[in-house]
Amino acid sequence: MLDVLGEHPEAVEADLAHHYPGYGPGGPLAAFWRGEITLRLLRVLVEGLPPNGATARAVAGHHWTHADWAAADTRDFLDLLFTAFVNANRDPKKPAAPWPEPSWRPGDPLPEDTTAAEDEKSARARAAYDRINSQVLPGG
């Protein structure tokens, strides 16, 4: 039974109740336990869950769909094209525009996480510098 529900049984149960409301209270999972449907039908319903449901989000670890990835790729591509156009048509005496950073995607560190990591790295470097100075400089 647990093989049918997979690694994220709560998400599967939520999806089943949401997408198949005709099975009464508790959805198809409760209908299976009441003996109203077979294990095979329950498996077929689970395998037929949509790619944008709670189960898909739980497995992927984020809520992005294929359309979200395509939109981010398109935005990045347009940023590159715009920057290339601006640089190709700029005044030769002026510096070139910097290339744009890619859009954030799931799995990338959040900007506030990056800032905190940089602050921590800076604090560790300062502490190491102070420790070296205290060992080398007179009176330290």
N, C-alpha and C positions, 0 to 999 in steps of 0.2 A: 504493500500500500504506500509506504513512504517513498518508494522508487517513483511512483507516479507523481508525487508532489515535489520531488527534487530537493535541491539545496535550500530553497526559500518557500517552505510550506505556507507561511502566513500570506505572502504575496500571491501565491497561487490561489489560496482560498479567497482572498479579496477579489482577485480577477474573476474567478468562477462565479462568485455571488453577484458581481457587477455585470458581467457579460451574459450570464444565463439566468435571469431572474425568474423564469417560468418554472423552476423546480421547487418552488415553495420556500418557506423559511429556511435559511442556512444555505440555500443554493444547491448545486449538484453534489457537493461533498456531503451535506446532510442527507440528501436523497440516497446517496450510496449507502450510508450507515443505516438508513431506514429500510434498505433492501429494494428501493424503487428503481435503481439503475444498476447496471453491471460495472465491474471494474474496467472492462474494456471500454465501455462508453465514457466513463470518467477519464480514462487515459486519452481517448480521442478528443474530449472537450479540452483537456489541459494542453494537448499538442496544438489545438486550434486557437489558442489564445492569441490576441493581436500583438504585434511587435512594439506597441507603444503603451502597454499596460504595466501594472505594478510588477509583474514577474520579470518582464524585460528590463525594467529599471533596476530591480534588485540584482539581476544577473550582471548587467553592465556596470553597475555602481554609479550611474548618472541617468539623467532624463533626456539626454540628447537623442534625437532621431536622425535618420539619414539626411533629412531636409536641413536640419541644424548644421550638420557637418558640411553639407554642400554650400549653405549660406556663408559659413565662416571661410571656406575656401574661396568662394567668389569674392567676398569682401577683401581678403588678402590679395587676390589677384588684381582687383581693381585698384587697390592702394599701390601695388607695384607698378601697374600701367600708368597711373596718374603721376607717380614720382618720376618714372622714366620720361614721361612727356614733359614735365616741368624741367627736368635736368637737360633734356635735349633742346629746349627752347629758352633756356635762361641766358642772361647776359654773361658772356664769357669772363667778365671781370668779377663776377660774384661767385661765391662758393656753391657747390652742388648741394641740393637738398639731401638730407640723410635718408637712407632706405628705411621704410616703415617696419615696425616690429609686427610679427604675426599676431593674429587675434588669440585670445585666451581660448583654450579647449579643455575639456575634462581631463584631469590627470596633470595639468600644468599647475604650478604653485599659484595660489591667489596673490594678488599684489601686496596685501597686508602681511602675508606669510613671508614674502620676499623681503619686505622692509624689515621685519623683525629679525630675519636671518642675517641681513646685512648689519643691523645694529649689534647683534650678538657677536658676529665676526669682528667687527670694529672694536668692541669692548675687550674681546680676547687678545686682539693684537696690541691694544693699548696696555693691557695688564702684562703681556710678555715684554713689551718695550720698557715699562717701568721696572720690571723684575731685573732685566739686563742692566739698566742704568743703576739700580741699587747695588749691583754686584761690581760694576766697573768703576763708577765715579767715586771720587774720594768723599768721605763723609756719608756714604750710603749704606 
